[in-house]
Amino acid sequence: MGSAKSQKIHSIHVLRGVAIIMIVFSHCLGVFKNSNLIANSYLFSFLNLFAFNFTTFFVLIAGFLFQHLTYKFNTKTYYLSKFKTVVCPYISVSIFCFLFFHYQYLSDLPWISSTEPSILSTITKMMLTGTQLLPLWFMPMIIIIYLMAPLLYMWSHKNLIVAGLMSMFWIVIFTKPDFTQPILNLLHYGPVYLIGMMIKQNYQTIMKAVKDNLFLFISFFCLCFFVPFAYRYISQLGIENLYFDTLQKIILFILALYLLDPLNHKNNDGRVYKFFSYMANISFPIYFIHEIIVLELEQQVINSPIGDVIKTDNGQLASLGAISFLVLTLSISIVIANAIKLIFKDKAKFFIGGSR
């Protein structure tokens, strides 16, 4: 990587595109809810485990880029930017969810009550936990991390290797909580953000370590993947109190950075790069929109003559169905995102997040 601080890091840009595709794919796999799928199909189980928790990539990328851009960090400018591109679209998409997914429930509640659930208390709770739409659980947690920016900026000038290694140990011991607990999610993903900062701070050293020990890194990734995969079928492994999924994605992220590092040293005009670059550019709008599309497509399939496919216990069929959902969801999300951008132009970022 060049020395210019403002240089675009193409490998990170590609990984942002990969991350949003895999996050959408994990939610498409979730459409097929038959409890026997994982037991019946190693293919579906593999896809389910591999696609799960690519949120880790987003957090690593955020930490990596925060460290990369510390040279121009300004607290006021940073907070204003995050308010426009994160908080505002979170509020906008939440309002849509309240009107179209929760209206019936909310309409039966009183506006304010000190003794029972009310519209105000329910909306407040949803906003604080991100439970109004599945992917939005991430927002309260990442907003807290953004609020911690001055502290993180101070840490960015210290050597983060020890903190990063301790964080890797911590995320295995501190099992990821459910989606409704933003503070506990912060305790799990906050260290991941710090690891992202550490990777950028020690980028060349880490890339050399991977180059010199590539087989070891690949083996470690395979181990982190195989252990939770095997645990699905062998309950006597005794790992129920450990959590390898996030560590697995961190190792995969480091390996991907190494394999994609040549992109940082040349002009990139190939079709594959352009595709992932485009997906990266529009990743935030897709993040906010895609689950709404998934839910609508799921309902359309349920109401169609092939509605029973949602309940299938055939792993191959479910995997093919999830891939079909992925293609449709991404296509429709891109069309909607571009339509909103066409209508609202620069103000579109307030509704669906900024496009790069």
C-alpha contacts under 8 A as a table, 3 or more apart, distances in Angstrom:
res1	aa1	res2	aa2	distance
1	M	9	I	7.85
1	M	261	D	7.70
1	M	264	N	5.78
1	M	265	H	6.52
2	G	7	Q	7.24
2	G	264	N	7.89
2	G	265	H	7.65
3	S	7	Q	7.89
4	A	7	Q	5.44
5	K	68	H	7.16
5	K	69	L	7.47
5	K	71	Y	7.73
6	S	69	L	7.59
8	K	264	N	8.00
9	I	12	I	5.59
9	I	13	H	6.39
9	I	264	N	6.03
10	H	13	H	4.91
10	H	14	V	6.19
10	H	263	L	5.87
10	H	264	N	5.42
11	S	14	V	5.21
11	S	15	L	6.25
11	S	257	L	6.12
11	S	260	L	5.29
11	S	261	D	5.97
11	S	263	L	6.09
11	S	264	N	6.47
12	I	15	L	5.03
12	I	16	R	6.27
12	I	61	I	6.78
12	I	257	L	7.26
13	H	16	R	5.25
13	H	17	G	6.71
13	H	276	F	7.92
13	H	277	S	6.29
13	H	280	A	6.09
14	V	17	G	5.17
14	V	18	V	6.34
14	V	273	Y	7.07
14	V	276	F	5.36
14	V	277	S	5.60
14	V	280	A	6.52
15	L	18	V	4.82
15	L	19	A	5.93
15	L	57	F	7.63
15	L	256	A	7.85
15	L	276	F	7.90
15	L	280	A	7.71
16	R	19	A	5.04
16	R	20	I	6.39
16	R	57	F	7.45
16	R	58	F	6.80
16	R	61	I	7.29
16	R	279	M	7.74
16	R	280	A	5.06
16	R	283	S	7.23
17	G	20	I	5.49
17	G	21	I	6.46
17	G	276	F	4.89
17	G	277	S	6.26
17	G	278	Y	7.35
17	G	279	M	4.63
17	G	280	A	3.88
17	G	281	N	7.61
17	G	283	S	6.53
18	V	21	I	5.32
18	V	22	M	6.28
18	V	276	F	6.66
18	V	279	M	7.75
18	V	280	A	7.66
19	A	22	M	5.22
19	A	23	I	6.10
19	A	54	F	5.77
19	A	55	T	7.26
19	A	57	F	6.09
19	A	58	F	6.69
20	I	23	I	5.06
20	I	24	V	6.20
20	I	54	F	7.93
20	I	279	M	7.48
20	I	280	A	7.50
20	I	283	S	5.80
20	I	286	I	7.52
20	I	287	Y	6.88
21	I	24	V	5.27
21	I	25	F	6.10
21	I	279	M	7.81
21	I	330	L	7.87
22	M	25	F	4.78
22	M	26	S	6.09
22	M	51	A	5.46
22	M	52	F	7.84
22	M	54	F	6.38
23	I	26	S	5.21
23	I	27	H	6.60
23	I	51	A	6.80
23	I	52	F	7.32
23	I	53	N	7.42
23	I	54	F	5.78
23	I	55	T	6.85
24	V	27	H	5.27
24	V	28	C	6.26
24	V	287	Y	7.77
24	V	290	H	6.82
24	V	291	E	7.70
24	V	326	L	6.60
24	V	329	T	7.86
24	V	330	L	7.75
25	F	28	C	4.90
25	F	29	L	6.14
25	F	51	A	6.64
25	F	322	A	7.04
25	F	323	I	7.21
25	F	326	L	5.55
26	S	29	L	5.10
26	S	30	G	6.30
26	S	48	N	6.65
26	S	51	A	5.17
26	S	52	F	5.70
27	H	30	G	4.85
27	H	31	V	6.78
27	H	291	E	7.37
27	H	294	V	7.62
28	C	31	V	5.37
28	C	32	F	7.78
28	C	294	V	6.74
28	C	322	A	5.09
28	C	323	I	7.51
28	C	325	F	5.85
28	C	326	L	6.04
29	L	32	F	5.90
29	L	48	N	6.67
29	L	318	A	7.61
29	L	319	S	7.15
29	L	322	A	5.04
30	G	33	K	6.15
31	V	294	V	7.99
31	V	298	E	6.85
31	V	310	I	6.81
31	V	322	A	7.48
32	F	310	I	5.17
32	F	311	K	6.32
32	F	312	T	7.35
32	F	318	A	6.35
32	F	322	A	7.72
33	K	37	L	7.85
33	K	310	I	7.18
33	K	311	K	6.55
34	N	37	L	5.71
34	N	310	I	7.87
34	N	311	K	5.46
34	N	312	T	6.42
34	N	313	D	5.92
35	S	38	I	7.07
35	S	39	A	7.92
35	S	313	D	7.88
36	N	39	A	5.23
36	N	40	N	5.86
36	N	313	D	5.84
37	L	40	N	5.13
37	L	41	S	5.86
37	L	44	F	6.82
37	L	45	S	7.42
37	L	312	T	7.85
37	L	313	D	5.03
37	L	314	N	6.58
37	L	315	G	5.58
38	I	41	S	5.42
38	I	42	Y	6.66
38	I	44	F	6.13
38	I	45	S	4.72
38	I	315	G	7.49
39	A	42	Y	7.43
39	A	45	S	7.65
39	A	232	R	7.92
39	A	233	Y	7.46
40	N	313	D	7.11
40	N	314	N	7.25
40	N	315	G	6.68
41	S	44	F	5.39
41	S	45	S	6.14
41	S	314	N	7.21
41	S	315	G	4.84
41	S	316	Q	7.33
42	Y	45	S	4.91
42	Y	46	F	5.86
42	Y	315	G	7.74
43	L	46	F	5.10
43	L	47	L	6.24
43	L	315	G	6.61
43	L	316	Q	6.92
43	L	319	S	7.59
44	F	47	L	5.15
44	F	48	N	5.89
44	F	315	G	5.17
44	F	316	Q	6.85
44	F	318	A	7.27
44	F	319	S	5.79
45	S	48	N	5.02
45	S	49	L	6.11
45	S	229	F	7.70
46	F	49	L	5.28
46	F	50	F	5.96
46	F	229	F	7.42
47	L	50	F	5.12
47	L	51	A	5.87
47	L	319	S	7.73
48	N	51	A	5.52
48	N	52	F	6.04
49	L	52	F	5.21
49	L	229	F	7.18
50	F	225	F	7.91
51	A	54	F	6.44
52	F	245	D	7.97
53	N	56	T	5.89
53	N	245	D	7.08
53	N	246	T	6.85
53	N	249	K	7.54
54	F	57	F	5.26
54	F	58	F	7.06
54	F	249	K	6.94
55	T	58	F	5.13
55	T	59	V	6.43
56	T	59	V	5.14
56	T	60	L	6.08
56	T	189	Y	7.52
56	T	192	V	7.15
56	T	246	T	6.41
56	T	249	K	6.47
56	T	250	I	7.18
57	F	60	L	5.04
57	F	61	I	5.98
57	F	249	K	7.02
57	F	250	I	7.41
57	F	253	F	6.78
58	F	61	I	5.12
58	F	62	A	6.10
59	V	62	A	5.04
59	V	63	G	6.24
59	V	189	Y	7.17
59	V	192	V	6.49
59	V	193	Y	5.36
59	V	196	G	7.35
60	L	63	G	5.17
60	L	64	F	5.98
60	L	192	V	6.09
60	L	193	Y	5.29
60	L	194	L	7.90
60	L	195	I	6.78
60	L	196	G	4.24
60	L	197	M	7.61
60	L	250	I	7.77
61	I	64	F	4.93
61	I	65	L	6.01
61	I	193	Y	7.96
61	I	196	G	6.29
62	A	65	L	5.32
62	A	66	F	6.06
62	A	193	Y	6.78
62	A	196	G	7.18
63	G	66	F	5.04
63	G	67	Q	6.30
63	G	192	V	7.91
63	G	193	Y	4.56
63	G	194	L	6.15
63	G	195	I	7.24
63	G	196	G	4.43
63	G	197	M	4.69
64	F	67	Q	5.35
64	F	68	H	6.21
64	F	193	Y	7.68
64	F	196	G	4.43
64	F	197	M	4.56
64	F	198	M	7.47
64	F	199	I	6.67
64	F	200	K	5.23
65	L	68	H	4.70
65	L	69	L	6.02
65	L	197	M	7.50
65	L	200	K	7.73
66	F	69	L	5.29
66	F	70	T	6.10
66	F	197	M	6.88
67	Q	70	T	5.34
67	Q	153	Y	7.90
67	Q	156	S	6.27
67	Q	197	M	5.13
67	Q	200	K	6.40
67	Q	201	Q	6.85
68	H	71	Y	7.58
68	H	197	M	8.00
68	H	200	K	6.63
68	H	201	Q	7.85
69	L	72	K	5.88
69	L	73	F	6.58
70	T	73	F	4.85
70	T	153	Y	6.80
70	T	156	S	7.57
73	F	77	T	7.90
73	F	78	Y	6.97
73	F	153	Y	7.86
74	N	77	T	5.39
74	N	78	Y	5.86
75	T	78	Y	5.09
75	T	79	Y	6.10
75	T	149	A	7.56
75	T	150	P	6.81
76	K	79	Y	5.33
76	K	80	L	6.12
77	T	80	L	5.18
77	T	81	S	6.10
78	Y	81	S	5.20
78	Y	82	K	6.27
79	Y	82	K	5.18
79	Y	83	F	6.04
79	Y	146	Y	7.67
79	Y	147	L	7.61
80	L	83	F	5.08
80	L	84	K	6.30
81	S	84	K	5.26
81	S	85	T	6.14
82	K	85	T	5.19
82	K	86	V	5.18
82	K	87	V	6.64
82	K	146	Y	7.55
83	F	86	V	5.56
83	F	87	V	4.73
83	F	88	C	6.05
84	K	87	V	6.28
84	K	88	C	5.42
84	K	89	P	7.56
84	K	349	K	6.98
84	K	350	F	5.84
84	K	353	G	7.90
85	T	88	C	6.33
85	T	89	P	6.45
85	T	349	K	5.68
85	T	350	F	6.15
85	T	353	G	4.87
85	T	354	G	5.63
86	V	89	P	5.70
86	V	90	Y	6.09
86	V	139	M	7.95
86	V	143	I	7.83
86	V	353	G	6.27
87	V	90	Y	5.04
87	V	91	I	6.24
87	V	143	I	7.64
88	C	91	I	5.17
88	C	92	S	6.17
88	C	350	F	5.09
88	C	351	F	6.65
88	C	353	G	7.89
89	P	92	S	4.82
89	P	93	V	5.93
89	P	288	F	7.80
89	P	349	K	6.83
89	P	350	F	4.97
89	P	351	F	4.38
89	P	352	I	4.97
89	P	353	G	5.43
90	Y	93	V	5.41
90	Y	94	S	5.99
90	Y	136	L	7.76
90	Y	139	M	7.22
90	Y	288	F	7.78
90	Y	351	F	7.81
90	Y	352	I	7.82
91	I	94	S	5.03
91	I	95	I	6.18
92	S	95	I	5.25
92	S	96	F	6.54
92	S	350	F	7.41
92	S	351	F	5.36
92	S	352	I	7.56
93	V	96	F	5.07
93	V	97	C	6.31
93	V	288	F	6.91
93	V	289	I	7.99
93	V	351	F	6.85
93	V	352	I	7.18
94	S	97	C	4.95
94	S	98	F	6.14
94	S	127	M	7.56
94	S	132	Q	6.66
94	S	133	L	7.77
95	I	98	F	5.10
95	I	99	L	6.27
96	F	99	L	5.25
96	F	100	F	6.07
96	F	101	F	8.00
97	C	100	F	5.25
97	C	101	F	5.16
97	C	102	H	6.52
97	C	132	Q	6.33
97	C	133	L	6.93
98	F	101	F	5.78
98	F	102	H	4.77
98	F	103	Y	5.66
98	F	106	L	7.91
98	F	123	I	7.94
98	F	132	Q	7.17
99	L	102	H	6.13
99	L	103	Y	4.92
100	F	103	Y	6.03
101	F	104	Q	7.76
102	H	105	Y	5.42
102	H	106	L	6.00
102	H	132	Q	7.83
103	Y	106	L	5.07
103	Y	107	S	5.77
104	Q	107	S	5.24
104	Q	108	D	6.71
105	Y	108	D	5.61
105	Y	109	L	7.15
106	L	109	L	5.38
106	L	118	S	7.79
106	L	119	I	5.66
106	L	122	T	7.90
107	S	110	P	7.80
107	S	119	I	7.70
109	L	117	P	6.91
109	L	118	S	5.19
109	L	119	I	5.73
110	P	113	S	6.60
110	P	117	P	7.73
110	P	118	S	5.00
110	P	119	I	6.07
111	W	118	S	5.37
111	W	119	I	4.84
111	W	120	L	5.94
112	I	118	S	5.17
112	I	119	I	6.55
112	I	120	L	6.02
112	I	121	S	7.40
113	S	116	E	5.79
113	S	117	P	6.71
113	S	118	S	5.60
114	S	117	P	7.95
117	P	121	S	6.32
117	P	122	T	6.37
118	S	121	S	5.26
118	S	122	T	5.89
119	I	122	T	5.24
119	I	123	I	6.02
120	L	123	I	5.37
120	L	124	T	6.04
121	S	124	T	5.05
121	S	125	K	6.05
122	T	125	K	5.14
122	T	126	M	6.16
123	I	126	M	5.07
123	I	127	M	6.08
124	T	127	M	5.14
124	T	128	L	6.17
125	K	128	L	5.14
125	K	129	T	6.15
126	M	129	T	5.18
126	M	130	G	5.33
126	M	131	T	5.08
126	M	132	Q	5.58
127	M	130	G	5.23
127	M	131	T	7.25
127	M	132	Q	7.33
127	M	140	P	7.60
128	L	140	P	5.99
128	L	182	P	7.79
129	T	137	W	5.96
129	T	140	P	6.23
129	T	179	F	7.86
129	T	180	T	5.40
129	T	181	Q	6.39
129	T	182	P	5.96
130	G	133	L	6.74
130	G	134	L	7.53
130	G	135	P	7.79
130	G	136	L	4.67
130	G	137	W	3.99
130	G	138	F	6.92
130	G	139	M	6.45
130	G	140	P	6.41
130	G	180	T	7.11
131	T	134	L	6.22
131	T	136	L	6.57
131	T	137	W	5.85
131	T	179	F	7.71
131	T	180	T	6.46
132	Q	136	L	7.10
133	L	136	L	5.52
133	L	137	W	7.54
133	L	291	E	7.49
134	L	137	W	6.32
134	L	291	E	7.26
135	P	138	F	6.31
135	P	287	Y	7.55
135	P	288	F	7.72
135	P	291	E	7.08
136	L	139	M	5.39
136	L	140	P	7.90
136	L	288	F	7.80
137	W	140	P	6.63
137	W	141	M	7.43
137	W	179	F	5.64
137	W	180	T	6.60
137	W	182	P	7.27
138	F	141	M	5.54
138	F	142	I	6.18
138	F	179	F	7.94
138	F	182	P	7.78
139	M	142	I	5.25
139	M	143	I	5.96
140	P	143	I	5.17
140	P	144	I	6.35
140	P	182	P	6.12
141	M	144	I	5.31
141	M	145	I	6.58
141	M	182	P	5.06
141	M	183	I	6.83
141	M	185	N	6.53
141	M	186	L	5.49
142	I	145	I	4.93
142	I	146	Y	6.20
142	I	186	L	7.67
143	I	146	Y	4.96
143	I	147	L	6.20
144	I	147	L	5.00
144	I	148	M	6.43
144	I	186	L	7.72
145	I	148	M	5.07
145	I	149	A	6.80
145	I	186	L	7.57
145	I	190	G	6.86
146	Y	149	A	5.26
147	L	150	P	7.76
148	M	151	L	5.51
148	M	152	L	6.24
149	A	152	L	4.91
149	A	153	Y	5.86
150	P	153	Y	4.96
150	P	154	M	6.33
151	L	154	M	5.13
151	L	155	W	6.37
152	L	155	W	4.94
152	L	156	S	6.02
153	Y	156	S	4.99
153	Y	157	H	7.15
154	M	157	H	5.93
154	M	158	K	7.54
155	W	158	K	5.32
155	W	160	L	7.72
156	S	159	N	7.65
156	S	160	L	7.52
156	S	197	M	7.19
159	N	162	V	7.58
159	N	198	M	7.97
160	L	163	A	5.13
160	L	164	G	5.82
160	L	194	L	7.93
160	L	197	M	7.71
160	L	198	M	5.20
160	L	201	Q	7.55
161	I	164	G	5.06
161	I	165	L	6.20
161	I	198	M	6.08
161	I	202	N	7.71
162	V	165	L	5.20
162	V	166	M	6.12
163	A	166	M	5.13
163	A	167	S	6.04
163	A	194	L	7.73
163	A	195	I	7.86
164	G	167	S	4.98
164	G	168	M	6.39
164	G	191	P	7.48
164	G	194	L	6.41
164	G	195	I	4.81
164	G	198	M	5.95
165	L	168	M	5.16
165	L	169	F	6.59
165	L	195	I	7.84
166	M	169	F	5.15
166	M	170	W	6.15
167	S	170	W	4.85
167	S	171	I	6.23
167	S	191	P	5.18
167	S	192	V	6.97
167	S	194	L	7.68
167	S	195	I	6.91
168	M	171	I	5.53
168	M	172	V	6.77
168	M	191	P	7.67
168	M	192	V	7.69
168	M	195	I	7.67
168	M	247	L	6.62
169	F	172	V	5.52
169	F	173	I	6.60
170	W	173	I	5.20
170	W	174	F	5.78
170	W	188	H	7.93
170	W	191	P	7.86
171	I	174	F	5.07
171	I	175	T	6.55
171	I	176	K	7.64
171	I	188	H	5.82
171	I	189	Y	7.91
171	I	191	P	7.42
171	I	192	V	7.86
171	I	243	Y	7.07
171	I	246	T	7.05
171	I	247	L	7.12
172	V	175	T	6.32
172	V	242	L	5.45
172	V	243	Y	4.59
172	V	244	F	5.75
172	V	246	T	7.59
172	V	247	L	6.82
173	I	241	N	7.08
173	I	242	L	5.38
173	I	243	Y	6.48
174	F	188	H	6.58
174	F	242	L	7.51
174	F	243	Y	7.32
175	T	188	H	7.40
175	T	241	N	7.14
175	T	242	L	6.35
175	T	243	Y	5.22
176	K	184	L	7.81
176	K	185	N	6.61
176	K	188	H	6.02
176	K	243	Y	7.19
177	P	181	Q	6.91
177	P	184	L	6.35
177	P	185	N	6.19
178	D	181	Q	6.36
178	D	185	N	7.87
179	F	182	P	7.24
179	F	185	N	7.52
181	Q	184	L	5.53
181	Q	185	N	6.15
182	P	185	N	4.86
182	P	186	L	5.96
183	I	186	L	4.92
183	I	187	L	6.40
184	L	187	L	4.97
184	L	188	H	6.46
185	N	188	H	5.02
185	N	189	Y	5.93
185	N	190	G	7.87
186	L	189	Y	5.14
186	L	190	G	5.06
187	L	190	G	5.56
187	L	191	P	7.03
188	H	191	P	6.32
188	H	192	V	7.20
189	Y	192	V	4.80
189	Y	193	Y	6.35
190	G	193	Y	5.17
190	G	194	L	6.49
191	P	194	L	4.88
191	P	195	I	6.17
192	V	195	I	4.92
192	V	196	G	6.34
193	Y	196	G	5.07
193	Y	197	M	6.48
194	L	197	M	5.03
194	L	198	M	6.19
195	I	198	M	4.86
195	I	199	I	6.11
196	G	199	I	5.16
196	G	200	K	6.50
197	M	200	K	5.34
197	M	201	Q	6.17
198	M	201	Q	5.01
198	M	202	N	6.12
199	I	202	N	5.30
199	I	203	Y	5.33
199	I	206	I	7.10
200	K	203	Y	4.81
202	N	205	T	5.43
202	N	206	I	6.11
203	Y	206	I	5.24
203	Y	207	M	6.10
204	Q	207	M	5.11
204	Q	208	K	6.15
205	T	208	K	5.23
205	T	209	A	6.21
206	I	209	A	4.95
206	I	210	V	6.20
207	M	210	V	5.13
207	M	211	K	6.17
207	M	257	L	7.94
207	M	258	Y	5.83
208	K	211	K	4.97
208	K	212	D	6.10
209	A	212	D	5.19
209	A	213	N	5.97
209	A	214	L	7.91
210	V	213	N	5.04
210	V	214	L	4.99
210	V	217	F	6.62
210	V	255	L	7.29
210	V	258	Y	7.09
211	K	214	L	5.33
211	K	258	Y	7.70
213	N	216	L	5.29
213	N	217	F	6.35
214	L	217	F	5.19
214	L	218	I	6.20
215	F	218	I	5.14
215	F	219	S	6.02
216	L	219	S	5.05
216	L	220	F	6.10
217	F	220	F	5.05
217	F	221	F	6.24
217	F	251	I	7.31
217	F	255	L	7.41
218	I	221	F	5.10
218	I	222	C	6.20
218	I	255	L	7.66
219	S	222	C	5.03
219	S	223	L	6.11
220	F	223	L	5.05
220	F	224	C	6.20
220	F	251	I	7.72
221	F	224	C	5.10
221	F	225	F	6.19
221	F	248	Q	5.71
221	F	251	I	5.85
221	F	252	L	6.50
222	C	225	F	5.02
222	C	226	F	5.82
223	L	226	F	5.05
223	L	227	V	5.99
224	C	227	V	5.73
224	C	228	P	7.17
224	C	244	F	5.66
224	C	245	D	7.12
224	C	247	L	7.08
224	C	248	Q	5.12
225	F	228	P	6.10
225	F	229	F	6.30
225	F	244	F	7.43
225	F	245	D	7.21
225	F	248	Q	6.12
226	F	229	F	4.93
226	F	230	A	5.83
227	V	230	A	5.25
227	V	231	Y	6.11
227	V	244	F	7.73
228	P	231	Y	4.88
228	P	232	R	6.61
228	P	244	F	6.76
228	P	245	D	7.43
229	F	232	R	5.57
229	F	233	Y	7.54
230	A	233	Y	5.45
230	A	234	I	5.88
231	Y	234	I	4.87
231	Y	235	S	5.44
231	Y	236	Q	7.73
231	Y	237	L	6.32
231	Y	239	I	7.65
232	R	235	S	6.76
234	I	237	L	6.26
235	S	238	G	7.05
238	G	241	N	7.82
239	I	242	L	5.26
239	I	243	Y	7.84
240	E	243	Y	7.70
243	Y	246	T	7.17
243	Y	247	L	7.83
244	F	247	L	5.25
244	F	248	Q	5.89
245	D	248	Q	5.04
245	D	249	K	6.45
246	T	249	K	5.18
246	T	250	I	6.32
247	L	250	I	5.01
247	L	251	I	6.30
248	Q	251	I	5.36
248	Q	252	L	6.21
249	K	252	L	4.88
249	K	253	F	5.94
250	I	253	F	4.97
250	I	254	I	6.33
251	I	254	I	5.15
251	I	255	L	6.20
252	L	255	L	5.06
252	L	256	A	5.99
253	F	256	A	5.04
253	F	257	L	6.15
254	I	257	L	5.09
254	I	258	Y	6.35
255	L	258	Y	5.12
255	L	259	L	6.24
256	A	259	L	5.07
256	A	260	L	5.92
257	L	260	L	5.17
257	L	261	D	5.71
258	Y	261	D	5.16
259	L	262	P	7.32
260	L	263	L	5.71
260	L	264	N	7.79
261	D	264	N	5.55
261	D	265	H	7.55
262	P	265	H	5.47
262	P	266	K	7.06
263	L	266	K	5.77
263	L	267	N	7.50
263	L	268	N	6.81
268	N	273	Y	6.66
268	N	274	K	7.85
269	D	273	Y	6.73
269	D	274	K	6.52
270	G	273	Y	5.41
270	G	274	K	6.18
271	R	274	K	5.00
271	R	275	F	6.09
272	V	275	F	5.16
272	V	276	F	6.42
273	Y	276	F	5.34
273	Y	277	S	5.85
274	K	277	S	4.91
274	K	278	Y	5.98
275	F	278	Y	5.19
275	F	279	M	6.29
276	F	279	M	4.93
276	F	280	A	6.06
277	S	280	A	5.00
277	S	281	N	6.16
278	Y	281	N	4.97
278	Y	282	I	6.36
279	M	282	I	5.29
279	M	283	S	5.63
280	A	283	S	4.90
280	A	356	R	7.73
281	N	284	F	7.82
281	N	355	S	5.36
281	N	356	R	4.40
282	I	285	P	5.70
282	I	286	I	6.33
282	I	334	I	7.63
282	I	337	A	7.93
282	I	354	G	7.70
282	I	355	S	4.98
282	I	356	R	6.61
283	S	286	I	5.10
283	S	287	Y	6.04
283	S	355	S	7.42
284	F	287	Y	4.97
284	F	288	F	6.45
284	F	352	I	7.18
284	F	353	G	5.57
284	F	354	G	6.50
284	F	355	S	6.84
285	P	288	F	5.26
285	P	289	I	6.11
285	P	333	S	7.92
285	P	337	A	6.10
285	P	352	I	4.83
285	P	353	G	5.32
285	P	354	G	6.85
285	P	355	S	6.96
286	I	289	I	5.08
286	I	290	H	5.42
286	I	330	L	7.37
286	I	333	S	5.78
286	I	334	I	6.84
286	I	337	A	7.22
287	Y	290	H	5.86
287	Y	291	E	7.79
288	F	291	E	7.42
288	F	352	I	6.01
288	F	353	G	7.56
289	I	292	I	5.78
289	I	293	I	6.79
289	I	333	S	6.12
289	I	337	A	7.83
289	I	352	I	7.28
290	H	293	I	5.11
290	H	294	V	6.20
290	H	329	T	6.26
290	H	330	L	7.11
290	H	333	S	5.81
291	E	294	V	4.83
291	E	295	L	6.11
292	I	295	L	5.28
292	I	296	E	6.29
293	I	296	E	5.11
293	I	297	L	6.03
293	I	329	T	5.96
293	I	332	I	7.38
293	I	333	S	7.09
294	V	297	L	5.17
294	V	298	E	6.00
294	V	325	F	7.33
294	V	329	T	6.23
295	L	298	E	5.07
295	L	299	Q	6.23
296	E	299	Q	5.13
296	E	300	Q	6.23
297	L	300	Q	5.00
297	L	301	V	6.21
297	L	325	F	7.69
298	E	301	V	5.19
298	E	302	I	6.17
299	Q	302	I	5.05
299	Q	303	N	6.23
300	Q	303	N	5.23
300	Q	304	S	6.23
301	V	304	S	5.02
301	V	305	P	7.80
301	V	306	I	6.54
301	V	307	G	5.11
301	V	310	I	7.77
302	I	305	P	7.94
302	I	306	I	7.23
302	I	307	G	3.97
302	I	308	D	7.03
302	I	310	I	7.12
303	N	307	G	5.96
304	S	307	G	5.25
305	P	308	D	7.90
306	I	309	V	5.86
307	G	310	I	6.12
308	D	311	K	5.41
308	D	312	T	6.68
309	V	312	T	5.08
309	V	317	L	7.96
309	V	318	A	7.56
310	I	318	A	7.60
312	T	315	G	7.80
312	T	317	L	7.54
312	T	318	A	6.76
313	D	318	A	7.58
314	N	317	L	5.41
314	N	318	A	6.17
315	G	318	A	5.03
315	G	319	S	5.96
316	Q	319	S	5.09
316	Q	320	L	6.20
317	L	320	L	5.15
317	L	321	G	6.03
318	A	321	G	4.90
318	A	322	A	6.05
319	S	322	A	5.09
319	S	323	I	6.30
320	L	323	I	5.15
320	L	324	S	6.26
321	G	324	S	5.03
321	G	325	F	6.15
322	A	325	F	4.92
322	A	326	L	6.07
323	I	326	L	4.89
323	I	327	V	6.34
324	S	327	V	5.29
324	S	328	L	6.27
325	F	328	L	5.20
325	F	329	T	5.81
326	L	329	T	5.15
326	L	330	L	6.03
327	V	330	L	5.39
327	V	331	S	6.08
328	L	331	S	5.14
328	L	332	I	6.05
329	T	332	I	5.30
329	T	333	S	5.89
330	L	333	S	5.08
330	L	334	I	6.06
331	S	334	I	5.29
331	S	335	V	6.33
332	I	335	V	5.09
332	I	336	I	6.16
333	S	336	I	5.17
333	S	337	A	5.96
334	I	337	A	5.06
334	I	338	N	6.06
335	V	338	N	5.27
335	V	339	A	6.10
336	I	339	A	4.98
336	I	340	I	6.15
337	A	340	I	5.23
337	A	341	K	6.16
337	A	352	I	7.44
338	N	341	K	4.93
338	N	342	L	5.97
339	A	342	L	4.98
339	A	343	I	6.20
340	I	343	I	5.16
340	I	344	F	5.91
340	I	345	K	7.54
340	I	348	A	6.18
341	K	344	F	5.29
341	K	345	K	4.74
341	K	346	D	7.17
341	K	347	K	7.79
341	K	348	A	5.14
342	L	345	K	5.34
343	I	348	A	7.91
344	F	347	K	5.30
344	F	348	A	5.06
345	K	348	A	5.61
346	D	349	K	6.58
347	K	350	F	5.68
347	K	351	F	7.53
348	A	351	F	5.36
348	A	352	I	6.28
348	A	353	G	7.00
348	A	354	G	7.13
349	K	352	I	5.42
349	K	353	G	4.08
349	K	354	G	4.23
349	K	355	S	7.22
350	F	353	G	5.94
350	F	354	G	7.63
